[in-house]
Structures are given as structure tokens and as C-alpha cells.
Amino acid sequence: MTDKQIKQCIDCLPAGQTISRAYRAYEGDIRVISEDRKGNEYRYKVVFDEVFNVSLVPF
């Protein structure tokens, strides 16, 4: 992922969440794990559109 796409991921997160880690899943997609201020983890699947802009889908 490019820096632009990482910034788009951060912008898609709800307020108070930060990206903890990202990885390529066995199925081939990219997944992001974020944490809120309380330490709760949330998992998202990264989805690319036709011009490679990023959106997040809750897992």
C-alpha cells in the first residue's frame, strides 16, 4: 500500500481509533487492525476501487 492509501485508511476509521497493524491475509486481501483509546481491537478488510482508492469494511 502507498502512503496515500494508508492515509485513506486512517481517514476511514471512526474517531478515536488508530491503526495498530496491517497484514496480507491467507485469502489474498489486506486487513487492518485498529485500536480505540480503551484498547479494544477492531478488524477491517481493505477494499480497493477501480482507481485504487481505499475503503474499509468491518470484519
PyMOL CGO cylinders between C-alpha atoms (Angstrom):
from pymol import cmd
from pymol.cgo import CYLINDER

trace = [
    CYLINDER, 0.00, 0.00, 0.00, 1.15, 3.52, -0.73, 0.3, 1, 1, 1, 1, 1, 1,
    CYLINDER, 1.15, 3.52, -0.73, 1.31, 6.37, 1.76, 0.3, 1, 1, 1, 1, 1, 1,
    CYLINDER, 1.31, 6.37, 1.76, -1.80, 7.86, 0.14, 0.3, 1, 1, 1, 1, 1, 1,
    CYLINDER, -1.80, 7.86, 0.14, -3.72, 4.62, 0.66, 0.3, 1, 1, 1, 1, 1, 1,
    CYLINDER, -3.72, 4.62, 0.66, -2.61, 4.36, 4.28, 0.3, 1, 1, 1, 1, 1, 1,
    CYLINDER, -2.61, 4.36, 4.28, -3.84, 7.92, 4.88, 0.3, 1, 1, 1, 1, 1, 1,
    CYLINDER, -3.84, 7.92, 4.88, -7.17, 6.98, 3.30, 0.3, 1, 1, 1, 1, 1, 1,
    CYLINDER, -7.17, 6.98, 3.30, -7.39, 4.02, 5.72, 0.3, 1, 1, 1, 1, 1, 1,
    CYLINDER, -7.39, 4.02, 5.72, -6.76, 6.31, 8.67, 0.3, 1, 1, 1, 1, 1, 1,
    CYLINDER, -6.76, 6.31, 8.67, -9.41, 8.75, 7.39, 0.3, 1, 1, 1, 1, 1, 1,
    CYLINDER, -9.41, 8.75, 7.39, -11.97, 5.89, 7.15, 0.3, 1, 1, 1, 1, 1, 1,
    CYLINDER, -11.97, 5.89, 7.15, -11.56, 4.93, 10.81, 0.3, 1, 1, 1, 1, 1, 1,
    CYLINDER, -11.56, 4.93, 10.81, -14.06, 6.20, 13.40, 0.3, 1, 1, 1, 1, 1, 1,
    CYLINDER, -14.06, 6.20, 13.40, -12.90, 9.00, 15.68, 0.3, 1, 1, 1, 1, 1, 1,
    CYLINDER, -12.90, 9.00, 15.68, -10.54, 7.82, 18.41, 0.3, 1, 1, 1, 1, 1, 1,
    CYLINDER, -10.54, 7.82, 18.41, -9.22, 4.76, 16.57, 0.3, 1, 1, 1, 1, 1, 1,
    CYLINDER, -9.22, 4.76, 16.57, -5.69, 4.30, 15.29, 0.3, 1, 1, 1, 1, 1, 1,
    CYLINDER, -5.69, 4.30, 15.29, -4.16, 1.61, 13.09, 0.3, 1, 1, 1, 1, 1, 1,
    CYLINDER, -4.16, 1.61, 13.09, -2.39, -0.97, 15.21, 0.3, 1, 1, 1, 1, 1, 1,
    CYLINDER, -2.39, -0.97, 15.21, -1.20, -3.26, 12.41, 0.3, 1, 1, 1, 1, 1, 1,
    CYLINDER, -1.20, -3.26, 12.41, -1.94, -4.39, 8.87, 0.3, 1, 1, 1, 1, 1, 1,
    CYLINDER, -1.94, -4.39, 8.87, -1.26, -7.68, 7.13, 0.3, 1, 1, 1, 1, 1, 1,
    CYLINDER, -1.26, -7.68, 7.13, -1.96, -9.68, 4.00, 0.3, 1, 1, 1, 1, 1, 1,
    CYLINDER, -1.96, -9.68, 4.00, -4.43, -12.45, 4.76, 0.3, 1, 1, 1, 1, 1, 1,
    CYLINDER, -4.43, -12.45, 4.76, -4.09, -16.01, 3.53, 0.3, 1, 1, 1, 1, 1, 1,
    CYLINDER, -4.09, -16.01, 3.53, -7.04, -15.39, 1.19, 0.3, 1, 1, 1, 1, 1, 1,
    CYLINDER, -7.04, -15.39, 1.19, -5.05, -12.61, -0.51, 0.3, 1, 1, 1, 1, 1, 1,
    CYLINDER, -5.05, -12.61, -0.51, -6.76, -9.50, 0.81, 0.3, 1, 1, 1, 1, 1, 1,
    CYLINDER, -6.76, -9.50, 0.81, -5.26, -6.84, 3.09, 0.3, 1, 1, 1, 1, 1, 1,
    CYLINDER, -5.26, -6.84, 3.09, -6.62, -6.49, 6.61, 0.3, 1, 1, 1, 1, 1, 1,
    CYLINDER, -6.62, -6.49, 6.61, -6.20, -3.71, 9.15, 0.3, 1, 1, 1, 1, 1, 1,
    CYLINDER, -6.20, -3.71, 9.15, -6.49, -3.98, 12.92, 0.3, 1, 1, 1, 1, 1, 1,
    CYLINDER, -6.49, -3.98, 12.92, -7.23, -0.77, 14.78, 0.3, 1, 1, 1, 1, 1, 1,
    CYLINDER, -7.23, -0.77, 14.78, -7.48, 0.08, 18.46, 0.3, 1, 1, 1, 1, 1, 1,
    CYLINDER, -7.48, 0.08, 18.46, -9.59, 2.62, 20.27, 0.3, 1, 1, 1, 1, 1, 1,
    CYLINDER, -9.59, 2.62, 20.27, -8.49, 4.58, 23.34, 0.3, 1, 1, 1, 1, 1, 1,
    CYLINDER, -8.49, 4.58, 23.34, -9.65, 1.78, 25.66, 0.3, 1, 1, 1, 1, 1, 1,
    CYLINDER, -9.65, 1.78, 25.66, -7.54, -0.83, 23.86, 0.3, 1, 1, 1, 1, 1, 1,
    CYLINDER, -7.54, -0.83, 23.86, -10.42, -2.62, 22.10, 0.3, 1, 1, 1, 1, 1, 1,
    CYLINDER, -10.42, -2.62, 22.10, -9.45, -4.08, 18.72, 0.3, 1, 1, 1, 1, 1, 1,
    CYLINDER, -9.45, -4.08, 18.72, -11.47, -3.73, 15.53, 0.3, 1, 1, 1, 1, 1, 1,
    CYLINDER, -11.47, -3.73, 15.53, -10.75, -5.59, 12.30, 0.3, 1, 1, 1, 1, 1, 1,
    CYLINDER, -10.75, -5.59, 12.30, -11.33, -4.28, 8.81, 0.3, 1, 1, 1, 1, 1, 1,
    CYLINDER, -11.33, -4.28, 8.81, -10.88, -5.58, 5.29, 0.3, 1, 1, 1, 1, 1, 1,
    CYLINDER, -10.88, -5.58, 5.29, -9.28, -3.12, 2.86, 0.3, 1, 1, 1, 1, 1, 1,
    CYLINDER, -9.28, -3.12, 2.86, -11.26, -2.72, -0.38, 0.3, 1, 1, 1, 1, 1, 1,
    CYLINDER, -11.26, -2.72, -0.38, -9.80, -1.02, -3.45, 0.3, 1, 1, 1, 1, 1, 1,
    CYLINDER, -9.80, -1.02, -3.45, -11.96, 0.69, -6.08, 0.3, 1, 1, 1, 1, 1, 1,
    CYLINDER, -11.96, 0.69, -6.08, -11.20, 0.92, -9.81, 0.3, 1, 1, 1, 1, 1, 1,
    CYLINDER, -11.20, 0.92, -9.81, -8.63, 3.72, -9.34, 0.3, 1, 1, 1, 1, 1, 1,
    CYLINDER, -8.63, 3.72, -9.34, -7.09, 2.10, -6.24, 0.3, 1, 1, 1, 1, 1, 1,
    CYLINDER, -7.09, 2.10, -6.24, -8.70, 4.35, -3.65, 0.3, 1, 1, 1, 1, 1, 1,
    CYLINDER, -8.70, 4.35, -3.65, -9.21, 2.62, -0.31, 0.3, 1, 1, 1, 1, 1, 1,
    CYLINDER, -9.21, 2.62, -0.31, -12.26, 1.96, 1.83, 0.3, 1, 1, 1, 1, 1, 1,
    CYLINDER, -12.26, 1.96, 1.83, -12.62, -0.22, 4.92, 0.3, 1, 1, 1, 1, 1, 1,
    CYLINDER, -12.62, -0.22, 4.92, -15.24, -2.90, 5.50, 0.3, 1, 1, 1, 1, 1, 1,
    CYLINDER, -15.24, -2.90, 5.50, -15.77, -4.06, 9.11, 0.3, 1, 1, 1, 1, 1, 1,
    CYLINDER, -15.77, -4.06, 9.11, -14.85, -7.70, 9.58, 0.3, 1, 1, 1, 1, 1, 1,
]
cmd.load_cgo(trace, "trace")
